Amino acid sequence: MTVLRERMLEDMQLRGLSKGTQKLYVHAVRQLAKYCLKPPDQITEGELRQYFLYLTKVKKIAPSTLQVAICGIKFFYEHTLRRQWTILDLVHVPKEKKLPEVLTIEEVRRILECVHNLSCRACLSTIYACGLRVEEGLHLQVKDIDATSEIMHIHNGKGGKDRNIPLPQPILKLLRQYWLTHRNRVWIFPSRDKEGIYHLDTATKPMTARSVQRAFKGALQESGVTKNATVHTLRHSWATHLYEAGVDLHVIQTYLGHSSPATTSIYTHLTPKTTEPANQTINQVLENLWR
């Protein structure tokens, strides 16, 4: 590990950034150095400007990817190297206004039925039934399950926040049955070792995101569902289904761990519950107009 990378990691740890964010930021700086063919502390502001133009005009990377690159590089130069460059405030990422994909309850059922690996099916079912982020589901521990109160504890979620989520009885039953197949004292979804041998009872790490994402992708194709869905789509779908069932938006916000109601309000745009009354009124107006 280089001195610069180690210092950047320490700075991010002091700032309280998650390990996932740290990994993305370090990768962003590494890609910059690779493009400029020199250590990042030797790169000039002019070269940095050309790199951002390359990302936007030549590679035409997605806004979300560009945002990560900007944030990572900006953190490195402003906090680790203590450089205040104009270009870091000039570069701007256009905001995306795309609505997330949402699955129906029937589509979720069809996809989960096509997940043939038991551990992946249990994990994906839990992610959907509790509205979890992928990493939150993978890192569930035995101590996080309060079977008596039927509550799941999420520790150190996005933004370092903890929260409690209702644990549906069918999922509690599923987790109990699945745990009996490995009896790991720490992890709900333990990972096999590097040799591929299933010593799940003594595993020291949880399953990888890649294995769950691969299982979901295969199940999506087999199910015949044609939507552009990912594992994270299960979280969006869960929130939408709760809203359709009449759960208060503020309660959904709490369960999701959103800081702002505006973030949760997107689910009001994803459900017929909001649009059907307006559609009915529009139809009535047009019907009267052409009588």
Secondary structure, DSSP 8 states (H G I E B T S, - for coil): --HHHHHHHHHHHHHT--HHHHHHHHHHHHHHHHHHTS-GGG--HHHHHHHHHIIIIIS---HHHHHHHHHHHHHIIIIIS----HHHHH--------------HHHHHHHHHT--SHHHHHHHHHHHHHT--HHHHHT-BGGGEETTTTEEEE-S-GGG--EEEE--HHHHHHHHHHHTTT--SSBSSB---TTS---GGG--SB--HHHHHHHHHHHHHHHT--S---HHHHHHHHHHHHHHTT--HHHHHHHHT-S-HHHHGGGGGSSHHHHHHHHHHHHHHHHHHT-
